[in-house]
Amino acid sequence: MIQFTLQISSFPKYFKKNERVIEKYGAVFEGLKHYSFSRYYNSFLLLKRFLFMSLLVYCYNFKVIQVSSLTFLSILNSFFLIFFKPIEDKLELCKKISAEVSMSQTLTMTTVLAIDSDIQYFGYEARENIGWCCTTFISFILVVQIFLDAIQQWKFLLNKFKFLKKIFMKIKSMFSSSVDSLPRTSPNVFEP
């Protein structure tokens, strides 16, 4: 499956504009940039998911190895997103990067907790604080996703429905004209 995805990703750019190819394999390269390593992003994600499932199954009894490996995969994915920027849409790229970086931080904290459960170094309060840090990182993902989705939906509505754009421009002009109609005062307080 991974090899098949790699083959589809390496199709030439003009081949990806063919309607039959888009119909069959469009999900593999939709929304991705068509240069260097960026086009292999979905193959990379598929490999990451395969390794994730393998680690969960085969390292079931070794929680430190399991969590530290998942942390490494998440950090690797974060670096891939930051350095190669494989996604065309900037807002979607911001969502992916913020989610993956926050997930990396959460998994790092979880790795610390997994190691601590074996060596019992931290006290209850320290473990509780680390747990709250994990909750904060996950909540940050949710807040960023909601905020960026709201921006995307607003842009979509303005592009899709031209009358909404006209209404928005009228409201904007009403507020800007009311600000322009205010008397201008001199910035110098001591002038008569």
BELTA-V662558 format. One record per residue. PHI is phi as a letter, one per 20 degrees, with the letter a starting at -180 (none if undefined). D_CENTER is the distance of its C-alpha to the mean C-alpha in whole Angstrom. Layout:
PHI D_CENTER
PHI D_CENTER
This chain:
none 25
f 23
f 25
f 25
f 22
f 23
f 26
f 24
f 21
e 24
g 26
f 27
f 25
f 28
f 28
f 25
e 26
f 29
f 29
f 30
f 27
f 25
f 26
e 26
c 23
g 21
f 18
f 18
c 17
f 16
n 14
d 14
f 16
d 19
c 20
k 21
e 18
f 15
f 17
e 17
f 13
f 14
f 17
f 15
f 13
f 17
f 18
f 16
f 16
f 20
f 20
g 19
f 21
f 24
f 23
f 23
e 26
e 28
d 28
g 28
e 31
d 29
f 27
f 26
f 26
f 23
f 21
f 21
f 21
f 17
f 16
f 17
f 15
f 12
f 13
f 14
f 11
f 9
f 12
f 12
f 9
f 10
e 14
e 14
l 11
f 12
e 10
f 13
f 11
f 10
f 8
f 6
f 6
f 5
f 3
f 1
f 4
f 5
f 4
f 6
f 8
f 9
f 10
f 12
f 14
f 15
f 16
f 18
f 20
f 20
f 22
f 24
f 25
f 26
f 28
f 30
f 31
e 33
d 34
l 34
e 34
e 32
e 34
f 33
f 31
f 29
f 28
f 27
f 26
f 23
f 22
f 22
f 19
f 17
f 18
f 16
f 13
f 13
f 14
f 11
g 8
f 11
f 12
f 9
f 8
f 11
f 12
f 10
f 11
f 14
f 14
f 13
f 16
f 19
f 18
f 19
f 22
f 23
f 23
f 24
d 27
f 29
f 31
f 28
f 28
f 32
f 32
f 29
f 31
f 34
f 33
f 31
f 35
f 37
f 35
f 35
f 39
f 40
f 38
f 40
f 43
f 43
f 46
e 45
d 46
f 47
f 45
e 48
f 49
e 53
f 54
f 56
